[in-house]
């Protein structure tokens, strides 16, 4: 794991929509996924299987987790963020979110569907039980900025 | 002996168990999943499975939470 903590997280609108649509598709249960990229910028969204599918918990399938982490390593991508939904509560890390935050180098992205018509996404750094909000920037790639977007598996 | 640990070449004691490897790396076994040569190892076997030269070992912290 890298030691550097995230200062912010950037996503292209297409990736952001992909994350929201994945989470929305599993409501009212929680859903989860991995955001891969470089330097805090997401270039790949990995929707993951929640093996504890309830409206108040998620737990990623370890088999998928191994496969994705190995693929990311092979492609030179880092773990930029871990996302999940809060179907009926605020987009703030719960006690369980903080207890299971083992990757301080990755942003924790939470999308609340309290108002299903207006999903609310927030990002945090969680390290040693300290929760620090960080900017979640959704913007198109700037002119001249090289895309590292990869095709879907 | 030399093993691959999360893609990096690492040394560990000859015949070390997974439990010994995790303890040496200060990793709490109840917080990780472990794979050896692409097979997930059940946590109850961490102190039984002995590693061999060249084994590919992967460990990952759980990713979970809730609202």
Backbone of each chain as ProteinMPNN parsed JSONL, in Angstrom:
{"seq_chain_A": "XXXXXXXXXXXXXXXXXXXXXXXXXXXXXXXXXXXXXXXXXXXXXXXXXXXXXXXXXXXXXXXXXXXXXXXXXXXXXXXXXXXXXXXXXXXXXXXXXXXXXXXXXXXXXXXXXXXXXXXXXXXXXXXXXXXXXXXXXXXXXXXXXXXXXXXXX", "coords_chain_A": {"N_chain_A": [[0.833, -1.195, 0.0], [0.432, 2.244, -0.74], [1.847, 5.079, 0.929], [0.908, 7.588, 0.714], [-1.701, 9.897, 1.305], [-5.002, 10.509, 0.089], [-5.738, 13.643, -1.466], [-7.651, 14.756, -3.015], [-10.227, 13.611, -5.264], [-10.699, 12.781, -8.607], [-13.054, 12.483, -11.221], [-14.173, 11.56, -14.47], [-17.196, 12.684, -16.07], [-18.498, 10.523, -17.297], [-17.502, 8.231, -15.961], [-18.386, 8.827, -13.405], [-21.162, 8.733, -13.766], [-21.393, 6.038, -14.392], [-20.721, 4.841, -11.967], [-22.82, 5.811, -10.305], [-25.08, 4.723, -11.603], [-24.603, 2.001, -11.287], [-24.797, 1.719, -8.498], [-27.408, 2.586, -8.07], [-28.845, 0.61, -9.377], [-28.87, -1.481, -7.614], [-30.359, -0.754, -5.454], [-32.957, -1.414, -3.052], [-30.727, -2.234, -1.648], [-27.35, -1.985, -0.398], [-24.552, -1.228, -2.507], [-21.339, -1.672, -4.101], [-17.951, -0.754, -5.074], [-14.803, -0.441, -6.882], [-12.486, 2.161, -7.491], [-10.177, 2.86, -9.863], [-7.01, 4.227, -10.82], [-4.693, 6.889, -11.487], [-2.646, 9.101, -9.644], [-4.791, 10.192, -8.139], [-6.782, 10.484, -10.006], [-9.537, 9.043, -11.504], [-9.616, 6.34, -13.732], [-10.839, 4.056, -14.288], [-13.723, 2.234, -13.493], [-14.712, -0.236, -11.309], [-17.334, -2.141, -10.85], [-18.37, -4.042, -8.091], [-19.206, -7.22, -6.563], [-21.509, -7.339, -3.953], [-21.318, -9.284, -1.252], [-22.78, -9.352, 1.006], [-25.554, -8.511, 0.74], [-27.565, -6.181, 1.849], [-29.799, -3.53, 2.983], [-28.161, -2.061, 4.61], [-25.484, -2.804, 4.67], [-22.276, -3.722, 3.27], [-20.01, -5.94, 1.67], [-17.207, -6.728, -0.006], [-16.74, -9.196, -2.556], [-14.177, -11.382, -1.958], [-12.825, -12.942, -3.914], [-13.289, -11.595, -6.334], [-12.11, -9.236, -5.622], [-9.379, -9.913, -5.387], [-8.892, -10.537, -8.087], [-9.378, -8.087, -9.379], [-7.525, -6.358, -8.131], [-5.131, -7.518, -8.93], [-5.302, -7.188, -11.68], [-5.292, -4.397, -11.836], [-2.713, -3.875, -10.889], [-1.206, -5.033, -12.899], [-1.813, -3.336, -14.985], [-0.748, -0.996, -14.181], [-2.19, 0.673, -12.526], [-3.484, 2.441, -9.685], [-5.088, 2.035, -6.467], [-7.533, 4.2, -6.216], [-9.957, 4.897, -5.09], [-12.673, 3.684, -3.001], [-15.94, 2.816, -3.4], [-19.337, 3.085, -2.182], [-22.872, 2.657, -1.531], [-25.257, 4.497, 0.43], [-28.268, 3.687, 1.003], [-30.447, 4.88, 2.371], [-29.552, 6.73, 4.153], [-27.426, 9.473, 5.336], [-24.646, 10.723, 3.332], [-22.271, 9.962, 4.847], [-19.441, 8.554, 6.54], [-20.149, 5.582, 8.285], [-20.004, 4.003, 11.562], [-19.187, 1.384, 11.039], [-18.093, 1.704, 8.491], [-15.847, 3.192, 9.156], [-14.496, 1.453, 10.846], [-13.745, -0.538, 9.079], [-12.011, 0.604, 7.324], [-9.398, 0.033, 5.76], [-7.66, 0.947, 3.892], [-6.037, 3.581, 3.821], [-4.869, 5.103, 1.879], [-6.635, 5.326, -0.125], [-9.528, 7.028, -1.367], [-12.637, 7.237, 0.348], [-15.66, 6.872, -1.067], [-18.946, 7.849, -0.869], [-22.28, 7.405, -1.752], [-25.338, 8.793, -1.288], [-28.728, 7.838, -1.343], [-30.914, 8.994, -0.247], [-32.687, 10.859, -1.234], [-33.927, 9.633, -3.956], [-34.089, 10.791, -6.462], [-32.13, 12.656, -6.473], [-29.204, 11.814, -6.12], [-26.558, 11.941, -3.746], [-23.224, 12.542, -3.641], [-20.224, 12.052, -1.845], [-16.81, 12.463, -0.771], [-14.166, 11.076, 1.199], [-11.28, 11.03, 3.302], [-10.146, 8.445, 5.263], [-8.374, 7.773, 8.016], [-6.798, 6.119, 10.58], [-9.14, 6.192, 12.107], [-9.915, 8.785, 11.788], [-11.941, 11.027, 10.092], [-11.855, 12.784, 7.16], [-13.252, 15.129, 5.106], [-12.898, 15.27, 1.564], [-12.368, 16.905, -1.621], [-14.561, 15.875, -4.226], [-14.188, 15.767, -7.444], [-15.85, 16.216, -10.4], [-15.255, 16.21, -13.667], [-14.831, 16.895, -17.169], [-12.227, 15.587, -19.256], [-9.436, 17.688, -19.649], [-8.509, 19.822, -22.451], [-5.879, 18.543, -24.333], [-5.06, 16.982, -22.285], [-3.93, 13.842, -21.573], [-5.742, 10.921, -22.181], [-6.27, 8.126, -20.111], [-8.095, 6.331, -20.175], [-9.477, 3.136, -20.037], [-10.594, 0.336, -21.905], [-13.646, -1.385, -21.178], [-13.736, -4.45, -19.307]], "CA_chain_A": [[0.0, 0.0, 0.0], [1.173, 3.495, -0.754], [1.678, 5.832, 2.17], [0.328, 8.895, 0.451], [-3.132, 9.971, 1.535], [-5.641, 11.269, -0.993], [-6.104, 15.041, -1.194], [-8.94, 14.879, -3.674], [-10.446, 12.533, -6.222], [-11.287, 13.329, -9.825], [-13.701, 11.515, -12.103], [-14.846, 12.092, -15.645], [-18.649, 12.51, -15.924], [-18.897, 9.171, -17.731], [-17.183, 7.308, -14.861], [-19.271, 9.175, -12.299], [-22.491, 8.18, -14.09], [-21.305, 4.572, -14.309], [-20.762, 4.509, -10.533], [-24.169, 6.087, -9.803], [-26.022, 3.756, -12.184], [-24.363, 0.7, -10.65], [-25.347, 1.753, -7.136], [-28.866, 2.72, -8.17], [-29.41, -0.661, -9.843], [-28.949, -2.445, -6.507], [-31.238, -0.244, -4.393], [-32.631, -0.697, -1.809], [-29.538, -2.75, -0.967], [-26.098, -1.281, -0.652], [-23.694, -1.777, -3.552], [-19.97, -1.214, -3.851], [-17.027, -0.916, -6.188], [-13.43, 0.049, -6.759], [-12.099, 3.197, -8.444], [-8.749, 2.705, -10.137], [-6.472, 5.32, -11.618], [-3.357, 7.353, -11.114], [-2.575, 10.468, -9.11], [-6.088, 10.661, -7.671], [-7.746, 10.605, -11.099], [-10.125, 7.731, -11.81], [-9.687, 5.992, -15.147], [-11.569, 2.799, -14.438], [-14.68, 1.901, -12.431], [-14.95, -1.673, -11.198], [-18.465, -2.534, -10.0], [-18.031, -5.292, -7.408], [-20.333, -7.937, -5.97], [-21.687, -7.234, -2.507], [-21.708, -10.624, -0.786], [-23.689, -9.152, 2.153], [-26.469, -7.503, 0.181], [-28.676, -5.697, 2.672], [-29.882, -2.068, 2.862], [-27.281, -1.379, 5.56], [-24.113, -3.335, 4.746], [-21.646, -4.279, 2.065], [-18.749, -6.651, 1.857], [-16.824, -7.121, -1.364], [-16.362, -10.583, -2.801], [-12.702, -11.435, -1.977], [-12.308, -13.487, -5.186], [-13.291, -10.487, -7.3], [-11.146, -8.24, -5.136], [-8.054, -10.367, -5.813], [-8.776, -10.436, -9.55], [-9.289, -6.672, -9.763], [-6.267, -5.767, -7.656], [-4.043, -8.024, -9.789], [-5.424, -6.53, -12.99], [-4.831, -3.012, -11.666], [-1.245, -3.893, -10.77], [-0.685, -5.346, -14.236], [-2.018, -2.182, -15.867], [-0.096, 0.185, -13.622], [-3.177, 1.544, -11.886], [-3.515, 2.413, -8.221], [-6.402, 2.092, -5.819], [-7.817, 5.623, -5.983], [-11.106, 5.026, -4.195], [-13.605, 2.579, -2.76], [-17.243, 3.479, -3.315], [-20.517, 2.308, -1.837], [-24.081, 3.473, -1.37], [-26.079, 4.542, 1.634], [-29.576, 3.816, 0.347], [-31.46, 5.684, 3.064], [-28.955, 7.616, 5.165], [-26.566, 10.535, 4.821], [-23.392, 10.243, 2.73], [-21.183, 10.154, 5.815], [-18.977, 7.222, 6.962], [-20.733, 5.0, 9.495], [-19.025, 3.352, 12.453], [-18.658, 0.204, 10.331], [-17.22, 2.208, 7.419], [-14.572, 3.619, 9.746], [-13.809, 0.265, 11.382], [-13.232, -1.381, 7.992], [-11.253, 1.453, 6.388], [-8.022, -0.47, 5.834], [-6.843, 1.503, 2.807], [-6.057, 5.039, 4.0], [-4.386, 5.787, 0.673], [-7.754, 5.416, -1.078], [-10.678, 7.823, -0.924], [-13.913, 6.551, 0.576], [-16.716, 7.625, -1.756], [-20.27, 7.381, -0.439], [-23.389, 8.034, -2.47], [-26.606, 8.657, -0.569], [-29.945, 7.851, -2.156], [-32.034, 9.438, 0.59], [-33.597, 11.354, -2.264], [-33.512, 8.855, -5.128], [-34.0, 11.638, -7.661], [-30.953, 13.522, -6.334], [-28.136, 11.132, -5.377], [-25.6, 12.89, -3.179], [-21.933, 11.845, -3.538], [-19.203, 12.738, -1.05], [-15.564, 11.686, -0.648], [-13.476, 11.272, 2.484], [-10.077, 10.276, 3.663], [-10.316, 7.861, 6.596], [-7.09, 7.243, 8.487], [-6.748, 5.991, 12.044], [-10.473, 6.551, 12.599], [-10.212, 10.199, 11.528], [-12.649, 11.212, 8.826], [-11.61, 14.111, 6.6], [-13.867, 15.31, 3.779], [-12.006, 15.724, 0.494], [-13.179, 17.237, -2.801], [-14.844, 14.915, -5.299], [-14.276, 16.647, -8.612], [-16.328, 15.548, -11.615], [-14.997, 17.134, -14.783], [-14.327, 16.253, -18.382], [-10.788, 15.687, -19.475], [-9.081, 18.988, -20.234], [-7.877, 19.757, -23.77], [-4.446, 18.243, -24.263], [-4.806, 16.046, -21.204], [-3.934, 12.507, -22.155], [-6.691, 9.987, -21.565], [-5.786, 6.78, -19.81], [-9.31, 5.527, -20.049], [-9.28, 1.798, -20.567], [-11.842, -0.287, -22.315], [-14.228, -2.252, -20.143], [-13.347, -5.862, -19.439]], "C_chain_A": [[0.873, 1.252, 0.0], [0.913, 4.239, 0.554], [0.912, 7.123, 1.963], [-1.184, 8.877, 0.649], [-3.77, 10.825, 0.45], [-5.982, 12.688, -0.561], [-7.427, 15.368, -1.859], [-9.071, 13.702, -4.635], [-11.166, 13.132, -7.421], [-11.86, 12.209, -10.679], [-14.235, 12.228, -13.328], [-16.342, 11.828, -15.488], [-19.121, 11.102, -16.283], [-18.653, 8.147, -16.612], [-18.116, 7.551, -13.679], [-20.663, 8.58, -12.527], [-22.498, 6.657, -13.955], [-21.415, 4.122, -12.849], [-22.196, 4.68, -9.996], [-25.167, 5.045, -10.317], [-25.851, 2.381, -11.557], [-25.011, 0.674, -9.271], [-26.874, 1.775, -7.161], [-29.518, 1.386, -8.54], [-29.606, -1.662, -8.705], [-29.808, -1.952, -5.349], [-32.445, -1.17, -4.244], [-31.427, -1.262, -1.062], [-28.331, -1.865, -1.244], [-25.366, -1.993, -1.8], [-22.332, -1.115, -3.403], [-19.091, -1.417, -5.079], [-15.693, -0.262, -5.91], [-13.178, 1.079, -7.857], [-10.596, 3.131, -8.631], [-8.263, 3.861, -10.993], [-5.048, 5.645, -11.236], [-3.468, 8.779, -10.593], [-3.946, 11.023, -8.729], [-7.137, 10.8, -8.754], [-8.22, 9.212, -11.511], [-10.114, 7.495, -13.319], [-10.48, 4.705, -15.369], [-12.461, 2.569, -13.223], [-14.89, 0.391, -12.455], [-16.161, -1.906, -10.282], [-18.157, -3.903, -9.382], [-19.298, -5.935, -6.846], [-20.338, -7.74, -4.465], [-22.161, -8.604, -2.012], [-22.521, -10.565, 0.507], [-24.766, -8.163, 1.731], [-27.668, -7.213, 1.064], [-28.743, -4.18, 2.491], [-28.883, -1.332, 3.764], [-25.877, -1.982, 5.649], [-23.601, -3.74, 3.371], [-20.35, -4.947, 2.459], [-18.356, -7.178, 0.484], [-16.42, -8.583, -1.429], [-14.828, -10.663, -2.89], [-12.122, -11.978, -3.286], [-12.225, -12.395, -6.239], [-12.227, -9.458, -6.922], [-9.719, -8.631, -5.56], [-7.871, -10.153, -7.318], [-8.583, -8.984, -9.981], [-7.957, -6.07, -9.336], [-5.089, -6.251, -8.508], [-4.091, -7.365, -11.168], [-4.926, -5.085, -12.911], [-3.309, -2.951, -11.623], [-0.615, -4.11, -12.141], [-0.766, -4.129, -15.152], [-1.456, -0.882, -15.301], [-1.047, 1.165, -12.967], [-3.123, 1.379, -10.376], [-4.956, 2.381, -7.731], [-6.655, 3.56, -5.45], [-8.974, 5.786, -5.0], [-11.894, 3.735, -4.063], [-14.965, 3.234, -2.589], [-18.326, 2.522, -2.843], [-21.691, 3.254, -1.62], [-24.592, 3.43, 0.057], [-27.505, 4.762, 1.122], [-30.532, 4.778, 1.042], [-30.873, 6.656, 4.077], [-28.0, 8.607, 4.508], [-25.283, 9.955, 4.203], [-22.207, 10.517, 3.645], [-20.764, 8.78, 6.332], [-19.594, 6.777, 8.291], [-19.61, 4.454, 10.376], [-18.367, 2.167, 11.731], [-17.732, 0.629, 9.187], [-15.844, 2.573, 7.98], [-13.781, 2.413, 10.26], [-13.157, -0.563, 10.274], [-12.481, -0.56, 6.942], [-9.768, 1.08, 6.468], [-7.114, 0.11, 4.757], [-6.838, 3.033, 2.902], [-5.571, 5.809, 2.772], [-5.504, 5.972, -0.356], [-8.851, 6.296, -0.484], [-11.855, 6.893, -0.659], [-14.993, 7.413, -0.053], [-18.061, 7.013, -1.381], [-21.335, 8.152, -1.209], [-24.672, 7.738, -1.708], [-27.765, 8.74, -1.559], [-31.156, 8.187, -1.29], [-33.124, 10.026, -0.295], [-33.195, 10.654, -3.561], [-33.359, 9.698, -6.397], [-32.744, 12.504, -7.641], [-29.869, 12.802, -5.531], [-27.065, 12.139, -4.955], [-24.284, 12.146, -2.935], [-20.937, 12.696, -2.753], [-17.971, 11.831, -0.947], [-14.859, 12.06, 0.655], [-12.141, 10.547, 2.469], [-10.342, 9.74, 5.069], [-8.989, 7.224, 6.989], [-7.093, 7.268, 9.999], [-8.018, 6.543, 12.683], [-10.796, 8.05, 12.45], [-10.842, 10.327, 10.144], [-12.426, 12.64, 8.346], [-12.299, 14.213, 5.239], [-12.819, 15.799, 2.774], [-12.862, 16.03, -0.738], [-13.341, 16.033, -3.735], [-15.133, 15.76, -6.535], [-14.725, 15.823, -9.816], [-16.151, 16.527, -12.756], [-14.526, 16.356, -16.0], [-12.817, 16.417, -18.45], [-10.486, 17.032, -20.135], [-8.422, 18.782, -21.592], [-6.387, 19.495, -23.598], [-4.095, 17.266, -23.163], [-4.958, 14.631, -21.757], [-4.923, 11.605, -21.411], [-6.009, 8.663, -21.284], [-6.968, 5.843, -19.65], [-9.099, 4.181, -20.729], [-10.627, 1.221, -20.974], [-12.342, -1.213, -21.222], [-13.833, -3.697, -20.387], [-14.49, -6.638, -20.058]], "O_chain_A": [[1.913, 1.304, 0.656], [-0.118, 4.045, 1.198], [0.341, 7.684, 2.898], [-1.864, 7.949, 0.21], [-3.148, 11.761, -0.053], [-6.451, 12.917, 0.554], [-8.223, 16.151, -1.341], [-8.147, 12.905, -4.794], [-12.121, 13.893, -7.27], [-11.257, 11.148, -10.843], [-14.697, 13.366, -13.241], [-16.728, 10.853, -14.843], [-20.029, 10.56, -15.653], [-19.504, 7.297, -16.35], [-18.577, 6.61, -13.033], [-21.264, 8.004, -11.621], [-23.463, 6.064, -13.475], [-22.107, 3.154, -12.535], [-22.716, 3.797, -9.314], [-25.997, 4.546, -9.557], [-26.83, 1.674, -11.32], [-25.696, -0.288, -8.921], [-27.539, 1.084, -6.389], [-30.613, 1.073, -8.071], [-30.414, -2.584, -8.818], [-29.97, -2.665, -4.358], [-32.924, -1.678, -5.258], [-31.131, -0.817, 0.047], [-28.309, -1.099, -2.207], [-25.542, -3.191, -2.026], [-22.181, -0.13, -2.679], [-19.444, -2.155, -5.999], [-15.476, 0.37, -4.876], [-13.598, 0.9, -9.001], [-9.832, 3.321, -7.685], [-9.017, 4.409, -11.796], [-4.304, 4.803, -10.734], [-4.296, 9.56, -11.061], [-4.229, 12.196, -8.971], [-8.268, 11.191, -8.468], [-7.421, 8.328, -11.822], [-10.549, 8.35, -14.09], [-10.753, 4.321, -16.506], [-12.022, 2.689, -12.079], [-15.207, -0.185, -13.496], [-16.02, -1.869, -9.06], [-17.729, -4.818, -10.086], [-20.325, -5.277, -6.678], [-19.329, -7.941, -3.788], [-23.275, -9.029, -2.32], [-22.909, -11.602, 1.045], [-24.873, -7.083, 2.313], [-28.669, -7.928, 1.021], [-27.833, -3.597, 1.901], [-28.773, -0.108, 3.689], [-25.151, -1.703, 6.603], [-24.363, -4.05, 2.455], [-19.694, -4.577, 3.432], [-19.078, -7.975, -0.116], [-15.84, -9.132, -0.492], [-14.237, -10.077, -3.798], [-11.059, -11.538, -3.724], [-11.226, -12.276, -6.949], [-11.545, -8.893, -7.777], [-8.952, -7.791, -6.031], [-6.838, -9.655, -7.766], [-7.744, -8.681, -10.83], [-7.331, -5.344, -10.109], [-4.16, -5.489, -8.777], [-3.058, -7.028, -11.746], [-4.227, -4.611, -13.807], [-2.694, -2.083, -12.243], [0.371, -3.466, -12.499], [0.108, -3.917, -15.992], [-1.659, 0.194, -15.865], [-0.747, 2.354, -12.862], [-2.765, 0.321, -9.859], [-5.899, 2.659, -8.471], [-6.072, 4.087, -4.503], [-8.972, 6.701, -4.177], [-11.797, 2.829, -4.891], [-15.135, 4.106, -1.736], [-18.252, 1.314, -3.068], [-21.53, 4.472, -1.538], [-24.387, 2.46, 0.787], [-27.899, 5.894, 0.841], [-31.344, 5.426, 0.381], [-31.616, 7.336, 4.785], [-27.793, 8.587, 3.295], [-24.89, 8.832, 4.517], [-21.263, 11.212, 3.27], [-21.618, 7.919, 6.545], [-19.56, 7.504, 9.283], [-18.439, 4.443, 9.994], [-17.153, 1.977, 11.804], [-16.709, -0.01, 8.943], [-14.815, 2.299, 7.363], [-12.558, 2.356, 10.128], [-12.137, -1.213, 10.5], [-12.338, -0.994, 5.799], [-8.988, 1.735, 7.16], [-5.924, -0.203, 4.715], [-7.549, 3.704, 2.155], [-5.824, 7.006, 2.636], [-5.334, 6.691, -1.341], [-9.074, 6.311, 0.727], [-12.044, 5.894, -1.352], [-15.219, 8.547, 0.371], [-18.283, 5.814, -1.554], [-21.297, 9.379, -1.303], [-25.042, 6.58, -1.51], [-27.788, 9.572, -2.466], [-32.27, 7.735, -1.553], [-34.309, 9.737, -0.135], [-32.217, 11.049, -4.196], [-32.589, 9.352, -7.293], [-32.337, 13.03, -8.677], [-29.638, 13.148, -4.372], [-26.718, 13.055, -5.7], [-24.233, 11.228, -2.117], [-20.824, 13.903, -2.97], [-18.072, 10.607, -1.025], [-14.945, 13.19, 1.136], [-11.924, 9.592, 1.724], [-10.72, 10.497, 5.963], [-8.541, 6.259, 6.371], [-7.357, 8.297, 10.621], [-7.965, 7.27, 13.675], [-11.829, 8.517, 12.93], [-10.329, 9.797, 9.159], [-12.768, 13.595, 9.044], [-11.966, 13.465, 4.32], [-11.969, 16.629, 3.095], [-13.954, 15.482, -0.887], [-12.397, 15.287, -3.994], [-16.188, 16.384, -6.648], [-14.066, 14.857, -10.202], [-16.823, 17.557, -12.807], [-13.904, 15.3, -15.88], [-12.228, 17.271, -17.788], [-11.184, 17.459, -21.054], [-7.852, 17.725, -21.867], [-5.72, 20.157, -22.803], [-2.969, 16.771, -23.102], [-5.988, 14.281, -22.333], [-4.931, 11.542, -20.182], [-5.265, 8.143, -22.116], [-6.873, 4.751, -19.09], [-8.604, 4.106, -21.853], [-11.667, 1.595, -20.433], [-11.56, -1.754, -20.44], [-13.624, -4.115, -21.526], [-14.378, -7.847, -20.259]]}, "seq_chain_B": "XXXXXXXXXXXXXXXXXXXXXXXXXXXXXXXXXXXXXXXXXXXXXXXXXXXXXXXXXXXXXXXXXXX", "coords_chain_B": {"N_chain_B": [[13.978, -18.073, 2.015], [12.72, -17.241, -1.26], [9.755, -15.594, -2.068], [6.83, -14.509, -3.882], [5.192, -11.657, -2.952], [2.272, -10.071, -3.001], [2.973, -9.391, -5.618], [5.588, -8.551, -5.367], [9.005, -9.451, -5.01], [9.992, -11.15, -2.155], [11.644, -12.023, 0.908], [11.309, -14.828, 3.075], [11.141, -16.938, 5.993], [12.348, -20.295, 5.596], [9.906, -22.697, 4.906], [7.934, -21.31, 6.227], [4.745, -20.661, 7.721], [1.545, -19.392, 6.59], [0.389, -17.961, 8.652], [2.659, -17.29, 10.167], [4.001, -15.683, 8.355], [2.209, -13.521, 8.093], [2.227, -12.582, 10.703], [4.892, -11.808, 10.939], [4.879, -9.678, 9.166], [3.32, -7.988, 10.529], [0.536, -8.064, 10.19], [-2.879, -8.283, 10.778], [-4.475, -11.318, 10.981], [-7.248, -11.689, 10.939], [-8.233, -9.68, 9.446], [-7.721, -9.917, 6.785], [-7.84, -11.383, 3.476], [-6.321, -14.236, 2.044], [-4.38, -15.459, -0.602], [-2.798, -18.169, -2.162], [-0.824, -19.007, -4.775], [-2.961, -18.471, -6.552], [-5.135, -19.642, -5.256], [-7.634, -19.257, -2.846], [-7.08, -19.223, 0.617], [-8.505, -20.698, 3.414], [-9.191, -19.025, 6.486], [-8.851, -20.516, 8.834], [-6.843, -22.225, 8.209], [-4.465, -20.919, 8.132], [-2.354, -21.354, 9.872], [-1.519, -23.794, 9.148], [-0.849, -24.105, 6.477], [2.058, -24.329, 4.723], [4.56, -22.364, 3.226], [6.284, -22.424, 0.071], [9.391, -22.197, -1.711], [9.277, -19.737, -4.189], [6.526, -19.503, -4.216], [3.471, -17.77, -4.964], [2.101, -15.307, -3.215], [-0.725, -13.596, -2.155], [-2.214, -10.975, -0.385], [-5.074, -9.312, 0.875], [-6.716, -6.614, 2.368], [-9.937, -6.622, 3.884], [-12.737, -5.206, 2.208], [-15.268, -3.4, 3.2], [-18.341, -2.305, 4.79], [-20.964, -0.148, 5.912], [-24.261, 1.34, 6.408]], "CA_chain_B": [[13.546, -18.408, 0.66], [12.103, -16.119, -1.962], [8.371, -15.754, -2.524], [6.249, -13.281, -4.42], [4.164, -11.18, -2.021], [1.553, -8.999, -3.705], [3.7, -9.037, -6.829], [6.969, -8.142, -5.081], [9.858, -10.505, -4.479], [10.256, -10.942, -0.725], [12.222, -13.196, 1.558], [10.688, -15.269, 4.325], [11.809, -18.124, 6.538], [12.039, -21.562, 4.933], [8.793, -23.438, 5.484], [7.05, -20.448, 7.041], [3.307, -20.771, 7.472], [0.909, -18.107, 6.284], [0.231, -17.248, 9.927], [3.959, -16.725, 10.541], [4.291, -14.591, 7.416], [1.381, -12.368, 8.458], [2.718, -12.056, 11.983], [6.154, -11.125, 10.649], [4.567, -8.414, 8.477], [2.418, -7.24, 11.432], [-0.786, -8.008, 9.567], [-3.846, -9.035, 11.59], [-5.062, -12.321, 10.083], [-8.707, -11.614, 10.86], [-8.6, -8.539, 8.608], [-7.27, -10.097, 5.399], [-8.003, -12.61, 2.696], [-5.004, -14.658, 1.557], [-4.373, -16.357, -1.747], [-1.481, -18.732, -2.491], [-0.849, -19.568, -6.138], [-4.314, -18.254, -7.101], [-6.19, -20.327, -4.494], [-7.914, -18.598, -1.562], [-6.845, -20.104, 1.766], [-9.418, -20.42, 4.538], [-8.449, -18.441, 7.612], [-8.547, -21.563, 9.804], [-5.683, -23.018, 7.765], [-3.278, -20.069, 8.02], [-1.22, -21.896, 10.641], [-1.207, -25.139, 8.642], [-0.301, -24.046, 5.118], [3.468, -23.907, 4.684], [4.93, -21.784, 1.935], [7.442, -23.009, -0.597], [10.167, -21.309, -2.582], [8.635, -19.338, -5.443], [5.07, -19.355, -4.108], [2.916, -16.438, -5.181], [1.178, -15.045, -2.101], [-1.414, -12.304, -2.223], [-3.16, -10.718, 0.705], [-5.87, -8.105, 0.707], [-7.596, -6.257, 3.476], [-11.35, -6.636, 3.542], [-13.372, -3.941, 1.844], [-16.654, -3.516, 3.604], [-18.855, -1.212, 5.605], [-22.421, -0.138, 5.982], [-24.828, 2.637, 6.748]], "C_chain_B": [[12.841, -17.195, 0.055], [10.673, -16.496, -2.369], [7.961, -14.452, -3.208], [5.123, -12.881, -3.478], [3.512, -9.945, -2.625], [2.388, -8.459, -4.872], [5.142, -8.625, -6.62], [7.767, -9.347, -4.562], [10.211, -10.176, -3.026], [10.925, -12.202, -0.177], [11.39, -13.543, 2.788], [11.378, -16.555, 4.763], [11.398, -19.373, 5.758], [10.876, -22.244, 5.651], [7.854, -22.614, 6.346], [5.587, -20.732, 6.707], [2.768, -19.396, 7.094], [0.77, -17.289, 7.567], [1.54, -16.579, 10.336], [4.313, -15.543, 9.644], [3.494, -13.341, 7.789], [1.871, -11.733, 9.756], [4.001, -11.263, 11.773], [5.918, -9.769, 10.002], [3.616, -7.539, 9.305], [1.032, -7.013, 10.806], [-1.735, -8.869, 10.381], [-4.594, -10.018, 10.689], [-6.568, -12.22, 9.934], [-9.183, -10.488, 9.943], [-8.278, -8.745, 7.132], [-7.787, -11.398, 4.789], [-6.63, -12.938, 2.136], [-5.178, -15.665, 0.425], [-2.952, -16.879, -1.917], [-1.616, -19.43, -3.837], [-2.288, -19.609, -6.68], [-5.425, -19.017, -6.384], [-6.376, -19.62, -3.156], [-7.768, -19.622, -0.433], [-7.811, -19.723, 2.889], [-8.607, -19.976, 5.749], [-8.024, -19.505, 8.638], [-7.333, -22.393, 9.442], [-4.399, -22.186, 7.687], [-2.077, -20.644, 8.772], [-0.847, -23.316, 10.193], [-0.515, -25.098, 7.279], [1.123, -23.494, 5.151], [3.826, -23.445, 3.268], [6.18, -22.457, 1.397], [8.139, -21.921, -1.423], [9.369, -21.002, -3.855], [7.124, -19.205, -5.379], [4.658, -17.908, -4.366], [1.829, -16.207, -4.134], [0.568, -13.655, -2.286], [-2.219, -12.152, -0.945], [-3.839, -9.379, 0.475], [-6.672, -7.839, 1.958], [-9.044, -6.298, 2.983], [-11.787, -5.238, 3.126], [-14.849, -4.101, 2.176], [-17.062, -2.317, 4.431], [-20.362, -1.274, 5.633], [-22.934, 1.221, 6.365], [-25.582, 2.561, 8.055]], "O_chain_B": [[12.43, -16.268, 0.753], [10.425, -17.563, -2.932], [8.652, -13.438, -3.122], [4.206, -13.665, -3.23], [4.145, -8.895, -2.742], [2.493, -7.25, -5.082], [5.857, -8.374, -7.59], [7.263, -10.151, -3.778], [10.665, -9.075, -2.714], [10.786, -13.293, -0.73], [10.841, -12.665, 3.453], [12.108, -17.176, 3.991], [10.255, -19.496, 5.317], [10.877, -22.348, 6.877], [7.064, -23.166, 7.113], [5.24, -21.006, 5.559], [3.441, -18.378, 7.257], [1.003, -16.08, 7.572], [1.539, -15.438, 10.797], [4.852, -14.536, 10.103], [4.034, -12.236, 7.801], [1.922, -10.51, 9.887], [4.182, -10.19, 12.348], [6.66, -8.819, 10.251], [3.166, -6.489, 8.847], [0.455, -5.928, 10.887], [-1.451, -10.036, 10.65], [-5.268, -9.607, 9.745], [-7.113, -12.624, 8.907], [-10.379, -10.351, 9.689], [-8.527, -7.86, 6.314], [-8.116, -12.359, 5.484], [-5.861, -12.04, 1.793], [-5.999, -16.581, 0.489], [-1.998, -16.107, -1.825], [-2.432, -20.337, -4.001], [-2.756, -20.629, -7.187], [-6.557, -19.034, -6.867], [-5.413, -19.406, -2.419], [-8.273, -20.741, -0.524], [-7.911, -18.553, 3.26], [-7.507, -20.466, 6.007], [-6.954, -19.397, 9.238], [-6.842, -23.174, 10.257], [-3.365, -22.678, 7.234], [-0.93, -20.452, 8.367], [0.026, -23.955, 10.781], [0.307, -25.96, 6.97], [1.359, -22.354, 5.552], [3.444, -24.056, 2.27], [7.009, -22.98, 2.142], [7.557, -20.893, -1.772], [8.854, -21.909, -4.509], [6.495, -18.835, -6.37], [5.377, -16.963, -4.041], [0.772, -16.837, -4.17], [1.271, -12.677, -2.541], [-2.838, -13.109, -0.481], [-3.243, -8.441, -0.053], [-7.246, -8.759, 2.54], [-9.324, -6.04, 1.813], [-11.279, -4.232, 3.62], [-15.577, -4.842, 1.515], [-16.257, -1.436, 4.733], [-20.961, -2.326, 5.406], [-22.161, 2.145, 6.616], [-26.134, 3.564, 8.509]]}, "name": "protein", "num_of_chains": 2, "seq": "XXXXXXXXXXXXXXXXXXXXXXXXXXXXXXXXXXXXXXXXXXXXXXXXXXXXXXXXXXXXXXXXXXXXXXXXXXXXXXXXXXXXXXXXXXXXXXXXXXXXXXXXXXXXXXXXXXXXXXXXXXXXXXXXXXXXXXXXXXXXXXXXXXXXXXXXXXXXXXXXXXXXXXXXXXXXXXXXXXXXXXXXXXXXXXXXXXXXXXXXXXXXXXXXXXXXXXXXXXXX"}
